[in-house]
Amino acid sequence: MEIIVTYAMLGVIASQEKVRKRKCKQCGKLFVQDNEFQGFCSEDCYQVFAWRRRK
């Protein structure tokens, strides 16, 4: 019985993780939402995007 409960809990945790992840606007990599770069997985992707927009 314990095993079933743990798997069910893991499933819930995994589905919550999927919701919080989003695609990077620059490289398309999935990343966890809570970082300071709006819609980008890292500062590098953010810089590349900003640089391209300035050109």
Backbone hydrogen bonds in HBPLUS format (Angstrom, degrees):
<---DONOR---> <-ACCEPTOR-->    atom                        ^
c    i                          cat <-CA-CA->   ^        H-A-AA   ^      H-
h    n   atom  resd res      DA  || num        DHA   H-A  angle D-A-AA Bond
n    s   type  num  typ     dist DA aas  dist angle  dist       angle   num
A0005-VAL N   A0001-MET O   3.22 MM   4  6.53 162.9  2.25 153.9 158.0     1
A0006-THR N   A0002-GLU O   2.98 MM   4  6.28 161.4  2.01 154.9 159.8     2
A0007-TYR N   A0003-ILE O   3.00 MM   4  6.27 166.3  2.02 156.9 160.0     3
A0008-ALA N   A0004-ILE O   2.97 MM   4  6.17 159.0  2.02 150.0 156.0     4
A0009-MET N   A0005-VAL O   2.93 MM   4  6.18 156.8  1.98 149.8 156.2     5
A0010-LEU N   A0006-THR O   2.84 MM   4  6.10 156.2  1.90 151.6 158.4     6
A0011-GLY N   A0007-TYR O   2.94 MM   4  6.17 153.2  2.01 147.0 153.9     7
A0012-VAL N   A0008-ALA O   3.12 MM   4  6.45 152.2  2.20 145.1 151.9     8
A0013-ILE N   A0009-MET O   2.98 MM   4  6.27 161.7  2.01 152.1 157.0     9
A0014-ALA N   A0010-LEU O   2.84 MM   4  6.04 163.4  1.87 153.6 158.1    10
A0015-SER N   A0011-GLY O   3.00 MM   4  6.19 155.9  2.06 145.5 151.6    11
A0016-GLN N   A0012-VAL O   3.05 MM   4  6.30 148.7  2.16 145.6 154.0    12
A0017-GLU N   A0013-ILE O   2.99 MM   4  6.29 150.0  2.08 147.9 156.5    13
A0018-LYS N   A0014-ALA O   3.13 MM   4  6.45 155.7  2.19 148.5 153.5    14
A0019-VAL N   A0015-SER O   3.39 MM   4  6.61 151.9  2.47 139.0 145.1    15
A0020-ARG N   A0016-GLN O   3.30 MM   4  6.63 152.3  2.38 146.5 152.9    16
A0021-LYS N   A0017-GLU O   3.19 MM   4  6.45 129.5  2.46 146.0 159.2    17
A0021-LYS N   A0018-LYS O   3.33 MM   3  5.35 142.0  2.48  96.0 106.2    18
A0033-GLN N   A0020-ARG O   2.88 MM  13  5.53 150.2  1.97 138.4 147.1    19
A0022-ARG N   A0031-PHE O   2.86 MM   9  5.63 153.1  1.93 158.9 163.9    20
A0031-PHE N   A0022-ARG O   2.97 MM   9  5.63 152.3  2.04 147.6 155.2    21
A0024-CYS N   A0029-LYS O   2.85 MM   5  5.27 144.3  1.98 134.7 146.1    22
A0028-GLY N   A0024-CYS O   3.01 MM   4  4.52 134.6  2.23 115.3 126.2    23
A0025-LYS N   A0039-GLY O   2.93 MM  14  5.94 159.1  1.98 166.3 172.8    24
A0035-ASN N   A0033-GLN O   2.67 MM   2  5.97 122.4  2.00 123.0 105.9    25
A0040-PHE N   A0037-PHE O   3.23 MM   3  5.43 179.1  2.23 121.1 121.4    26
A0046-TYR N   A0042-SER O   3.23 MM   4  6.48 156.8  2.29 144.3 151.0    27
A0047-GLN N   A0043-GLU O   2.80 MM   4  6.05 157.8  1.85 154.5 160.2    28
A0048-VAL N   A0044-ASP O   2.95 MM   4  6.22 164.1  1.97 156.4 160.1    29
A0049-PHE N   A0045-CYS O   3.02 MM   4  6.15 163.4  2.05 146.9 151.4    30
A0050-ALA N   A0046-TYR O   2.92 MM   4  6.12 163.7  1.95 150.9 155.6    31
A0051-TRP N   A0047-GLN O   2.81 MM   4  5.94 157.5  1.86 151.2 157.9    32
A0052-ARG N   A0048-VAL O   2.92 MM   4  6.11 157.0  1.97 148.6 154.5    33
A0053-ARG N   A0049-PHE O   3.05 MM   4  6.26 150.7  2.13 145.6 153.5    34
A0054-ARG N   A0050-ALA O   3.10 MM   4  6.32 142.4  2.24 141.4 150.9    35
A0055-LYS N   A0051-TRP O   3.28 MM   4  6.52 140.2  2.45 143.0 152.1    36
